[in-house]
Amino acid sequence: MDGVVLYGSRVVIPLEMRKFVLDDLHVAHQGKERTLKRARQCVYWPIWQMTL
């Protein structure tokens, strides 16, 4: 995948894309814990827990 940075198996999300990614994860309306679990499985950014 050209231009995609991985942290292990998770995609590193650039600062300017974080709100979009969070909104997309939340669309499923699975509640906070399930949304956080899903985020931990597929995306990464430094100190992300503090921003959620």
C-alpha positions in Angstrom: 0.0 0.0 0.0 1.7 3.1 -1.2 2.1 5.9 1.4 0.5 3.9 4.2 2.5 3.7 7.4 1.9 0.8 9.7 2.5 0.4 13.4 2.5 -3.4 13.7 -0.7 -4.3 11.8 -2.4 -1.0 12.5 -2.5 2.0 10.2 -0.9 5.1 11.6 -3.3 8.0 11.2 -1.9 11.5 10.4 -3.1 14.3 12.6 -5.2 15.9 9.9 -7.2 12.7 9.4 -7.9 11.7 13.1 -11.3 13.4 13.4 -12.5 11.8 10.2 -11.3 8.4 11.4 -13.0 8.8 14.8 -16.2 9.9 13.1 -16.1 6.9 10.8 -15.4 4.5 13.7 -18.3 6.0 15.7 -20.8 5.7 12.8 -21.5 2.1 13.8 -23.0 3.4 17.2 -21.5 0.5 19.1 -20.9 2.5 22.3 -17.6 3.8 23.7 -16.0 0.6 24.8 -16.7 -1.2 21.5 -15.6 1.8 19.5 -12.3 2.0 21.5 -11.7 -1.7 21.0 -12.2 -1.4 17.3 -9.9 1.6 17.1 -7.2 -0.3 19.1 -7.4 -3.1 16.6 -7.1 -1.2 13.4 -5.6 2.3 13.9 -2.8 4.0 15.8 -1.5 7.5 16.7 0.7 8.5 19.5 -1.1 9.2 22.8 -4.5 8.5 21.1 -6.2 7.4 24.3 -5.9 11.0 25.6 -7.7 12.3 22.5 -10.7 9.9 22.8 
